[in-house]
Amino acid sequence: MNFILFDDSRESLLPFTFTRPVCDIRIGILTIREKWELHLRSKTSTITESYLSAKFPLVSARQNILINGSVCPNKNIVKDILSLKPGDALFSDETLVAINSPAADISDYTNRKETKAFPVYIKNLWDIFQKNGKAIEDDFDLLTKGKKSQKISSTNKVINPKNIFLEKGAKVECSILNATAGPIYIGKDAEIMEGCIVRGPFSLGEHSQLKLGAKIYGPTTIGPESKVGGEVNNSVIFGYSNKAHDGFLGNSVIGEWCNIGADSNNSNLKNNYALVKLWNYNNGKIESTGLTFCGLIMGDHSKCGINTMFNTGTVVGINANIFGAGFPSNFIADFSWGGAAGFTTYKLNDALSTAEKVFERRNKKLNDVEKEILARVFEMTEKYRK
């Protein structure tokens, strides 16, 4: 059987889906694609935007099962999907979950079935941090079943140790780990430095670091190869990003290759306790989230200087560079350069030059495919910079 993940709710999940299919969003410990590939014990390909297809190509076969890339798997829904016959489509309420389609076409079905598995799925930006706790718990069970954790050093204060798992090479010393409210997962070769206080659910990706004295409130995910310090509450950092110093990050989602300067903070609650509004790329306007708590959404490759202040419900696009005193606007367009005093265009060549340097710092190379994706996003988002 050939498994293909297709985009759903892509426009509602911008700016993250400018640079990736929906299934490559991280929620919980893993990306959605990584979850499916572990459950299915098979590689997947993708139906996504044409400009992303060079990096995320479609592989079609004579027999295909198409799966909604915004849906997170569980064993019951996987069972329902694998039982589909050609022409069957599986729904959860009004959400299309999967189709058995020889033509690899999401409209190619003749028989509708319903699942009672009630999967976690993301349709809005805030779903990523709101549903992160359940996703961490599911991934924790998936990744640790039948495995034995490394021993936790006696220098730590540990509460509910059976709910804590350290992968090979993980280091934790002189810290407080409280897994009462949810599991704590420390990835391969990751490190929690001295004096950190962590409440689960929490995941620290491989080769990542919690800096000295960090305070983490779950549910929080830090992806691979990231450095995080200060205070973090109910947030998701996809990976390859740094918030290495003091400052508050709450009810937020940070993409890849981002950097948050020292003592930068975001508000996650309005002074009048009103519902938070958030920029919606799909509709081109600010819309209510229905949430009281909602912080910062920052797309890939964006950076902010020291002491940057973000209003409640701020959306930062791809490759923005923010600095200076005062609160910038609550929508900062892709490839913007500046701050509260105003923005100019962050020239594409300059942005690519910075991205190349950031990649090199992690012994990676910004190849031509990555450059072409960013160039396309630069063109697509020009209207927002006017």
C-alpha positions as a Markdown table, in Angstrom:
| # | Residue | x | y | z |
|---|---|---|---|---|
| 1 | Met | 0.0 | 0.0 | 0.0 |
| 2 | Asn | 1.2 | 3.5 | -0.9 |
| 3 | Phe | 0.4 | 6.3 | 1.7 |
| 4 | Ile | 0.0 | 9.9 | 0.6 |
| 5 | Leu | -0.6 | 12.8 | 3.0 |
| 6 | Phe | -2.6 | 15.7 | 1.6 |
| 7 | Asp | -2.9 | 19.3 | 2.7 |
| 8 | Asp | -6.1 | 20.4 | 4.6 |
| 9 | Ser | -6.7 | 23.8 | 6.2 |
| 10 | Arg | -3.5 | 25.0 | 4.6 |
| 11 | Glu | -4.6 | 28.7 | 4.3 |
| 12 | Ser | -5.6 | 28.8 | 8.0 |
| 13 | Leu | -2.2 | 27.5 | 9.0 |
| 14 | Leu | -0.1 | 30.1 | 7.2 |
| 15 | Pro | 2.6 | 31.4 | 7.7 |
| 16 | Phe | 3.9 | 27.9 | 8.6 |
| 17 | Thr | 2.5 | 26.3 | 5.5 |
| 18 | Phe | 4.3 | 28.7 | 3.2 |
| 19 | Thr | 7.4 | 26.6 | 3.7 |
| 20 | Arg | 6.0 | 23.1 | 4.4 |
| 21 | Pro | 3.1 | 20.8 | 3.9 |
| 22 | Val | 0.6 | 20.7 | 6.8 |
| 23 | Cys | 1.8 | 17.3 | 7.8 |
| 24 | Asp | 5.3 | 18.6 | 8.6 |
| 25 | Ile | 4.0 | 20.9 | 11.4 |
| 26 | Arg | 5.3 | 19.7 | 14.8 |
| 27 | Ile | 2.7 | 19.1 | 17.5 |
| 28 | Gly | 3.5 | 16.9 | 20.4 |
| 29 | Ile | 7.0 | 15.4 | 20.3 |
| 30 | Leu | 6.9 | 14.6 | 16.5 |
| 31 | Thr | 5.7 | 16.2 | 13.3 |
| 32 | Ile | 2.4 | 14.8 | 12.0 |
| 33 | Arg | 4.2 | 13.0 | 9.2 |
| 34 | Glu | 6.6 | 11.3 | 11.7 |
| 35 | Lys | 3.6 | 10.1 | 13.7 |
| 36 | Trp | 1.9 | 8.6 | 10.6 |
| 37 | Glu | 5.1 | 6.9 | 9.4 |
| 38 | Leu | 5.7 | 5.3 | 12.8 |
| 39 | His | 2.0 | 4.1 | 13.0 |
| 40 | Leu | 2.0 | 2.8 | 9.4 |
| 41 | Arg | 5.6 | 1.5 | 9.5 |
| 42 | Ser | 5.9 | 3.1 | 6.0 |
| 43 | Lys | 7.3 | 6.2 | 4.3 |
| 44 | Thr | 4.8 | 8.7 | 3.0 |
| 45 | Ser | 4.7 | 11.3 | 0.2 |
| 46 | Thr | 2.7 | 14.4 | -0.1 |
| 47 | Ile | 0.1 | 16.2 | -2.2 |
| 48 | Thr | 0.9 | 19.9 | -1.6 |
| 49 | Glu | 1.5 | 23.2 | -3.4 |
| 50 | Ser | 3.4 | 22.9 | -6.7 |
| 51 | Tyr | 6.2 | 25.2 | -5.5 |
| 52 | Leu | 6.8 | 22.9 | -2.6 |
| 53 | Ser | 6.8 | 19.7 | -4.6 |
| 54 | Ala | 10.5 | 19.7 | -5.4 |
| 55 | Lys | 11.2 | 19.3 | -1.7 |
| 56 | Phe | 8.1 | 17.3 | -0.9 |
| 57 | Pro | 7.4 | 15.2 | -4.0 |
| 58 | Leu | 4.3 | 13.1 | -4.7 |
| 59 | Val | 4.8 | 9.3 | -5.1 |
| 60 | Ser | 1.8 | 7.6 | -6.6 |
| 61 | Ala | 1.2 | 3.9 | -7.1 |
| 62 | Arg | -1.6 | 1.6 | -8.4 |
| 63 | Gln | -3.1 | 1.5 | -4.9 |
| 64 | Asn | -3.0 | 4.6 | -2.8 |
| 65 | Ile | -4.4 | 5.6 | 0.6 |
| 66 | Leu | -4.7 | 9.4 | 0.9 |
| 67 | Ile | -4.6 | 10.7 | 4.5 |
| 68 | Asn | -5.4 | 14.2 | 5.8 |
| 69 | Gly | -2.2 | 15.8 | 6.8 |
| 70 | Ser | -3.8 | 17.9 | 9.6 |
| 71 | Val | -5.0 | 14.7 | 11.4 |
| 72 | Cys | -2.8 | 13.1 | 14.0 |
| 73 | Pro | -3.0 | 9.3 | 14.1 |
| 74 | Asn | -4.0 | 6.9 | 16.9 |
| 75 | Lys | -4.2 | 3.1 | 16.7 |
| 76 | Asn | -8.0 | 3.1 | 16.3 |
| 77 | Ile | -8.0 | 5.5 | 13.3 |
| 78 | Val | -5.1 | 3.7 | 11.7 |
| 79 | Lys | -7.1 | 0.4 | 12.0 |
| 80 | Asp | -10.1 | 2.2 | 10.3 |
| 81 | Ile | -7.9 | 3.5 | 7.5 |
| 82 | Leu | -6.3 | 0.2 | 6.8 |
| 83 | Ser | -9.7 | -1.4 | 6.5 |
| 84 | Leu | -10.8 | 0.9 | 3.7 |
| 85 | Lys | -11.6 | -0.6 | 0.3 |
| 86 | Pro | -11.1 | 1.1 | -3.1 |
| 87 | Gly | -13.6 | 3.9 | -3.3 |
| 88 | Asp | -14.1 | 4.2 | 0.5 |
| 89 | Ala | -13.7 | 7.6 | 2.3 |
| 90 | Leu | -13.3 | 7.9 | 6.0 |
| 91 | Phe | -14.8 | 10.9 | 7.8 |
| 92 | Ser | -14.7 | 12.2 | 11.4 |
| 93 | Asp | -17.8 | 14.4 | 11.5 |
| 94 | Glu | -17.3 | 16.7 | 8.5 |
| 95 | Thr | -13.5 | 16.2 | 8.4 |
| 96 | Leu | -12.3 | 14.0 | 5.6 |
| 97 | Val | -9.7 | 11.7 | 7.2 |
| 98 | Ala | -8.6 | 9.3 | 4.4 |
| 99 | Ile | -9.5 | 7.8 | 1.0 |
| 100 | Asn | -8.6 | 4.6 | -0.6 |
| 101 | Ser | -8.1 | 6.0 | -4.1 |
| 102 | Pro | -6.3 | 4.3 | -7.0 |
| 103 | Ala | -6.2 | 7.7 | -8.8 |
| 104 | Ala | -4.6 | 9.5 | -5.9 |
| 105 | Asp | -7.5 | 12.0 | -6.0 |
| 106 | Ile | -9.1 | 13.3 | -2.8 |
| 107 | Ser | -12.5 | 13.6 | -4.6 |
| 108 | Asp | -12.3 | 10.0 | -5.9 |
| 109 | Tyr | -14.6 | 8.1 | -3.6 |
| 110 | Thr | -18.0 | 6.4 | -3.8 |
| 111 | Asn | -18.7 | 5.2 | -0.3 |
| 112 | Arg | -18.6 | 7.3 | 2.9 |
| 113 | Lys | -17.7 | 5.8 | 6.3 |
| 114 | Glu | -17.5 | 7.4 | 9.7 |
| 115 | Thr | -14.8 | 6.8 | 12.4 |
| 116 | Lys | -15.4 | 7.0 | 16.1 |
| 117 | Ala | -11.7 | 7.3 | 16.9 |
| 118 | Phe | -11.9 | 11.1 | 17.4 |
| 119 | Pro | -8.4 | 12.0 | 16.3 |
| 120 | Val | -6.5 | 15.2 | 17.3 |
| 121 | Tyr | -6.3 | 17.5 | 14.2 |
| 122 | Ile | -5.3 | 21.0 | 13.6 |
| 123 | Lys | -7.3 | 23.5 | 11.6 |
| 124 | Asn | -6.2 | 26.8 | 13.1 |
| 125 | Leu | -2.9 | 28.2 | 14.2 |
| 126 | Trp | -3.8 | 28.2 | 17.9 |
| 127 | Asp | -4.7 | 24.5 | 17.7 |
| 128 | Ile | -1.0 | 23.8 | 17.6 |
| 129 | Phe | -0.5 | 24.9 | 21.2 |
| 130 | Gln | -4.0 | 24.2 | 22.5 |
| 131 | Lys | -3.9 | 20.5 | 21.5 |
| 132 | Asn | -0.2 | 20.0 | 22.2 |
| 133 | Gly | -0.8 | 18.4 | 25.6 |
| 134 | Lys | -2.7 | 15.4 | 24.2 |
| 135 | Ala | -0.3 | 15.2 | 21.3 |
| 136 | Ile | 2.7 | 14.9 | 23.7 |
| 137 | Glu | 1.0 | 12.2 | 25.7 |
| 138 | Asp | 0.1 | 10.2 | 22.6 |
| 139 | Asp | 3.7 | 10.5 | 21.2 |
| 140 | Phe | 5.2 | 9.7 | 24.5 |
| 141 | Asp | 3.3 | 6.4 | 24.6 |
| 142 | Leu | 4.2 | 5.7 | 21.0 |
| 143 | Leu | 8.0 | 6.4 | 21.4 |
| 144 | Thr | 8.6 | 4.8 | 24.8 |
| 145 | Lys | 6.5 | 1.6 | 24.6 |
| 146 | Gly | 8.7 | -1.4 | 25.3 |
| 147 | Lys | 11.8 | 0.8 | 25.9 |
| 148 | Lys | 13.7 | 1.6 | 29.0 |
| 149 | Ser | 14.7 | 5.2 | 30.0 |
| 150 | Gln | 18.2 | 6.2 | 30.9 |
| 151 | Lys | 18.6 | 6.5 | 34.6 |
| 152 | Ile | 17.8 | 10.0 | 36.0 |
| 153 | Ser | 20.7 | 11.5 | 37.9 |
| 154 | Ser | 20.3 | 11.7 | 41.7 |
| 155 | Thr | 21.2 | 15.4 | 41.6 |
| 156 | Asn | 17.6 | 16.1 | 40.3 |
| 157 | Lys | 14.4 | 16.5 | 42.3 |
| 158 | Val | 11.9 | 14.2 | 40.4 |
| 159 | Ile | 8.1 | 13.9 | 40.8 |
| 160 | Asn | 6.4 | 10.9 | 39.2 |
| 161 | Pro | 9.6 | 9.4 | 37.6 |
| 162 | Lys | 7.6 | 6.7 | 35.8 |
| 163 | Asn | 6.3 | 9.4 | 33.5 |
| 164 | Ile | 9.8 | 10.7 | 32.6 |
| 165 | Phe | 11.9 | 9.3 | 29.7 |
| 166 | Leu | 15.5 | 10.1 | 28.8 |
| 167 | Glu | 16.8 | 8.9 | 25.4 |
| 168 | Lys | 20.4 | 7.8 | 24.9 |
| 169 | Gly | 22.9 | 10.6 | 25.6 |
| 170 | Ala | 20.3 | 12.9 | 27.3 |
| 171 | Lys | 21.7 | 14.8 | 30.3 |
| 172 | Val | 19.8 | 16.4 | 33.2 |
| 173 | Glu | 21.5 | 17.7 | 36.4 |
| 174 | Cys | 20.4 | 19.7 | 39.4 |
| 175 | Ser | 16.9 | 20.4 | 38.1 |
| 176 | Ile | 13.3 | 19.9 | 39.1 |
| 177 | Leu | 11.2 | 17.6 | 36.9 |
| 178 | Asn | 7.5 | 17.3 | 37.8 |
| 179 | Ala | 5.6 | 14.9 | 35.5 |
| 180 | Thr | 2.4 | 14.8 | 37.6 |
| 181 | Ala | 0.3 | 16.7 | 35.0 |
| 182 | Gly | 1.9 | 15.0 | 32.0 |
| 183 | Pro | 4.9 | 13.2 | 30.7 |
| 184 | Ile | 8.4 | 14.6 | 30.2 |
| 185 | Tyr | 10.4 | 13.4 | 27.2 |
| 186 | Ile | 14.1 | 14.3 | 26.8 |
| 187 | Gly | 15.4 | 13.4 | 23.3 |
| 188 | Lys | 18.7 | 11.9 | 22.2 |
| 189 | Asp | 21.8 | 14.0 | 23.3 |
| 190 | Ala | 19.5 | 16.7 | 24.6 |
| 191 | Glu | 20.5 | 18.6 | 27.8 |
| 192 | Ile | 18.7 | 20.2 | 30.7 |
| 193 | Met | 21.2 | 22.4 | 32.4 |
| 194 | Glu | 21.4 | 23.1 | 36.1 |
| 195 | Gly | 18.6 | 24.9 | 37.9 |
| 196 | Cys | 15.8 | 24.3 | 35.4 |
| 197 | Ile | 12.2 | 23.8 | 36.6 |
| 198 | Val | 10.0 | 21.7 | 34.3 |
| 199 | Arg | 6.4 | 20.8 | 34.6 |
| 200 | Gly | 5.0 | 18.3 | 32.1 |
| 201 | Pro | 3.7 | 17.7 | 29.6 |
| 202 | Phe | 7.0 | 18.6 | 28.0 |
| 203 | Ser | 9.3 | 17.4 | 25.2 |
| 204 | Leu | 12.8 | 18.5 | 24.4 |
| 205 | Gly | 14.0 | 17.4 | 21.0 |
| 206 | Glu | 17.3 | 15.7 | 20.2 |
| 207 | His | 20.5 | 17.9 | 20.5 |
| 208 | Ser | 18.5 | 20.7 | 22.1 |
| 209 | Gln | 19.3 | 22.5 | 25.3 |
| 210 | Leu | 17.4 | 24.1 | 28.2 |
| 211 | Lys | 19.7 | 26.9 | 29.4 |
| 212 | Leu | 20.5 | 27.5 | 33.1 |
| 213 | Gly | 17.5 | 28.2 | 35.3 |
| 214 | Ala | 14.9 | 27.9 | 32.6 |
| 215 | Lys | 11.2 | 27.7 | 33.8 |
| 216 | Ile | 9.0 | 25.6 | 31.7 |
| 217 | Tyr | 5.2 | 25.2 | 32.1 |
| 218 | Gly | 3.6 | 22.4 | 30.1 |
| 219 | Pro | 2.2 | 21.6 | 27.6 |
| 220 | Thr | 5.4 | 22.8 | 25.8 |
| 221 | Thr | 7.4 | 21.3 | 23.0 |
| 222 | Ile | 10.9 | 22.3 | 21.9 |
| 223 | Gly | 12.0 | 20.6 | 18.7 |
| 224 | Pro | 15.4 | 19.4 | 17.7 |
| 225 | Glu | 18.6 | 21.5 | 17.8 |
| 226 | Ser | 17.2 | 24.4 | 19.7 |
| 227 | Lys | 18.4 | 26.5 | 22.7 |
| 228 | Val | 15.8 | 27.8 | 25.1 |
| 229 | Gly | 16.0 | 29.8 | 28.3 |
| 230 | Gly | 13.8 | 32.1 | 30.4 |
| 231 | Glu | 10.1 | 31.4 | 31.0 |
| 232 | Val | 8.0 | 29.4 | 28.5 |
| 233 | Asn | 4.4 | 28.4 | 29.0 |
| 234 | Asn | 2.2 | 26.2 | 26.7 |
| 235 | Ser | 4.3 | 26.8 | 23.5 |
| 236 | Val | 5.6 | 24.9 | 20.5 |
| 237 | Ile | 9.0 | 25.6 | 19.0 |
| 238 | Phe | 9.3 | 23.5 | 15.8 |
| 239 | Gly | 13.1 | 23.2 | 15.8 |
| 240 | Tyr | 16.5 | 24.7 | 14.8 |
| 241 | Ser | 15.4 | 27.9 | 16.7 |
| 242 | Asn | 16.8 | 29.7 | 19.7 |
| 243 | Lys | 15.2 | 31.6 | 22.6 |
| 244 | Ala | 18.4 | 31.3 | 24.6 |
| 245 | His | 17.9 | 34.1 | 27.1 |
| 246 | Asp | 15.5 | 35.4 | 29.7 |
| 247 | Gly | 12.1 | 36.7 | 28.6 |
| 248 | Phe | 8.6 | 35.3 | 28.5 |
| 249 | Leu | 7.1 | 33.2 | 25.7 |
| 250 | Gly | 3.5 | 32.0 | 26.2 |
| 251 | Asn | 0.7 | 30.4 | 24.2 |
| 252 | Ser | 2.9 | 30.7 | 21.2 |
| 253 | Val | 4.2 | 28.8 | 18.2 |
| 254 | Ile | 7.7 | 29.5 | 16.7 |
| 255 | Gly | 8.8 | 28.0 | 13.4 |
| 256 | Glu | 12.2 | 26.7 | 12.3 |
| 257 | Trp | 15.4 | 28.8 | 12.0 |
| 258 | Cys | 14.1 | 31.6 | 14.2 |
| 259 | Asn | 15.9 | 33.6 | 16.9 |
| 260 | Ile | 14.3 | 35.5 | 19.8 |
| 261 | Gly | 16.7 | 38.1 | 21.3 |
| 262 | Ala | 17.5 | 38.5 | 25.0 |
| 263 | Asp | 14.8 | 39.8 | 27.3 |
| 264 | Ser | 12.2 | 39.7 | 24.5 |
| 265 | Asn | 8.6 | 39.1 | 25.7 |
| 266 | Asn | 5.2 | 38.4 | 24.3 |
| 267 | Ser | 1.8 | 39.2 | 25.9 |
| 268 | Asn | -0.6 | 36.3 | 25.9 |
| 269 | Leu | -3.5 | 38.0 | 27.7 |
| 270 | Lys | -5.2 | 41.3 | 27.0 |
| 271 | Asn | -5.4 | 43.9 | 29.8 |
| 272 | Asn | -9.2 | 43.9 | 29.5 |
| 273 | Tyr | -9.4 | 40.1 | 29.3 |
| 274 | Ala | -11.1 | 40.3 | 25.9 |
| 275 | Leu | -10.9 | 37.5 | 23.4 |
| 276 | Val | -7.7 | 37.6 | 21.4 |
| 277 | Lys | -7.8 | 38.4 | 17.6 |
| 278 | Leu | -5.3 | 37.1 | 15.2 |
| 279 | Trp | -4.3 | 37.9 | 11.6 |
| 280 | Asn | -5.8 | 35.4 | 9.1 |
| 281 | Tyr | -3.9 | 35.2 | 5.8 |
| 282 | Asn | -6.9 | 33.4 | 4.2 |
| 283 | Asn | -9.2 | 36.3 | 4.8 |
| 284 | Gly | -6.6 | 39.1 | 4.9 |
| 285 | Lys | -7.9 | 40.5 | 8.1 |
| 286 | Ile | -7.8 | 40.2 | 11.9 |
| 287 | Glu | -10.3 | 37.7 | 13.3 |
| 288 | Ser | -11.3 | 36.5 | 16.8 |
| 289 | Thr | -9.7 | 33.2 | 18.0 |
| 290 | Gly | -12.3 | 32.7 | 20.7 |
| 291 | Leu | -9.4 | 32.4 | 23.1 |
| 292 | Thr | -8.5 | 34.5 | 26.2 |
| 293 | Phe | -4.9 | 33.4 | 26.0 |
| 294 | Cys | -3.0 | 33.6 | 22.7 |
| 295 | Gly | 0.6 | 34.9 | 22.2 |
| 296 | Leu | 3.1 | 35.0 | 19.4 |
| 297 | Ile | 3.0 | 33.1 | 16.0 |
| 298 | Met | 6.3 | 33.4 | 14.2 |
| 299 | Gly | 7.1 | 31.9 | 10.8 |
| 300 | Asp | 10.3 | 30.3 | 9.7 |
| 301 | His | 13.6 | 32.3 | 9.5 |
| 302 | Ser | 12.2 | 35.3 | 11.4 |
| 303 | Lys | 14.3 | 37.0 | 14.1 |
| 304 | Cys | 13.9 | 39.7 | 16.7 |
| 305 | Gly | 16.4 | 41.8 | 18.5 |
| 306 | Ile | 16.9 | 42.2 | 22.2 |
| 307 | Asn | 14.1 | 43.6 | 24.4 |
| 308 | Thr | 11.5 | 43.2 | 21.6 |
| 309 | Met | 7.9 | 43.4 | 22.8 |
| 310 | Phe | 5.0 | 41.6 | 21.1 |
| 311 | Asn | 1.4 | 42.4 | 21.6 |
| 312 | Thr | -1.2 | 39.7 | 22.5 |
| 313 | Gly | -2.0 | 37.8 | 19.3 |
| 314 | Thr | 0.9 | 38.8 | 17.1 |
| 315 | Val | 1.5 | 37.0 | 13.8 |
| 316 | Val | 5.0 | 37.3 | 12.3 |
| 317 | Gly | 5.5 | 36.0 | 8.7 |
| 318 | Ile | 8.4 | 34.3 | 7.1 |
| 319 | Asn | 11.8 | 35.9 | 7.2 |
| 320 | Ala | 10.9 | 39.0 | 9.1 |
| 321 | Asn | 13.6 | 40.9 | 11.1 |
| 322 | Ile | 12.2 | 42.9 | 14.0 |
| 323 | Phe | 14.1 | 45.3 | 16.3 |
| 324 | Gly | 13.8 | 48.6 | 18.2 |
| 325 | Ala | 11.7 | 50.1 | 21.0 |
| 326 | Gly | 7.9 | 49.9 | 21.4 |
| 327 | Phe | 5.3 | 47.4 | 20.3 |
| 328 | Pro | 5.3 | 46.6 | 16.6 |
| 329 | Ser | 1.9 | 45.9 | 14.9 |
| 330 | Asn | 0.2 | 42.6 | 15.6 |
| 331 | Phe | 0.7 | 41.5 | 12.0 |
| 332 | Ile | 4.3 | 41.7 | 10.7 |
| 333 | Ala | 4.4 | 40.8 | 7.0 |
| 334 | Asp | 6.8 | 38.2 | 5.5 |
| 335 | Phe | 10.2 | 39.7 | 4.6 |
| 336 | Ser | 9.7 | 42.8 | 6.7 |
| 337 | Trp | 12.6 | 44.7 | 8.2 |
| 338 | Gly | 12.1 | 47.2 | 11.1 |
| 339 | Gly | 9.9 | 47.6 | 14.2 |
| 340 | Ala | 7.3 | 49.9 | 15.9 |
| 341 | Ala | 8.8 | 52.9 | 14.0 |
| 342 | Gly | 7.9 | 51.3 | 10.7 |
| 343 | Phe | 8.9 | 48.5 | 8.3 |
| 344 | Thr | 10.7 | 48.3 | 4.9 |
| 345 | Thr | 11.2 | 45.2 | 2.7 |
| 346 | Tyr | 13.8 | 42.7 | 3.8 |
| 347 | Lys | 15.5 | 42.2 | 0.4 |
| 348 | Leu | 15.5 | 38.7 | -0.8 |
| 349 | Asn | 19.2 | 38.4 | -1.4 |
| 350 | Asp | 19.9 | 39.7 | 2.1 |
| 351 | Ala | 17.4 | 37.3 | 3.7 |
| 352 | Leu | 18.9 | 34.4 | 1.8 |
| 353 | Ser | 22.4 | 35.4 | 2.9 |
| 354 | Thr | 21.4 | 35.4 | 6.5 |
| 355 | Ala | 19.6 | 32.0 | 6.1 |
| 356 | Glu | 22.8 | 30.5 | 4.6 |
| 357 | Lys | 24.8 | 31.6 | 7.7 |
| 358 | Val | 22.2 | 30.2 | 10.1 |
| 359 | Phe | 22.2 | 26.9 | 8.3 |
| 360 | Glu | 26.0 | 26.8 | 8.4 |
| 361 | Arg | 26.0 | 27.2 | 12.2 |
| 362 | Arg | 24.2 | 23.9 | 12.4 |
| 363 | Asn | 26.5 | 22.2 | 9.7 |
| 364 | Lys | 23.7 | 22.3 | 7.1 |
| 365 | Lys | 23.5 | 23.9 | 3.7 |
| 366 | Leu | 20.7 | 26.1 | 2.3 |
| 367 | Asn | 20.4 | 24.4 | -1.1 |
| 368 | Asp | 18.8 | 25.7 | -4.3 |
| 369 | Val | 15.5 | 24.0 | -3.5 |
| 370 | Glu | 15.2 | 25.8 | -0.2 |
| 371 | Lys | 16.2 | 29.1 | -1.9 |
| 372 | Glu | 13.6 | 28.7 | -4.6 |
| 373 | Ile | 10.8 | 28.1 | -2.0 |
| 374 | Leu | 11.8 | 31.3 | -0.1 |
| 375 | Ala | 12.0 | 33.2 | -3.4 |
| 376 | Arg | 8.4 | 32.0 | -4.2 |
| 377 | Val | 7.2 | 33.1 | -0.8 |
| 378 | Phe | 8.8 | 36.5 | -1.2 |
| 379 | Glu | 6.8 | 36.9 | -4.4 |
| 380 | Met | 3.5 | 35.6 | -3.0 |
| 381 | Thr | 3.6 | 37.9 | 0.1 |
| 382 | Glu | 4.5 | 41.1 | -1.7 |
| 383 | Lys | 0.9 | 42.4 | -1.3 |
| 384 | Tyr | 1.2 | 42.2 | 2.5 |
| 385 | Arg | 4.2 | 44.6 | 2.5 |
| 386 | Lys | 2.4 | 47.5 | 0.8 |
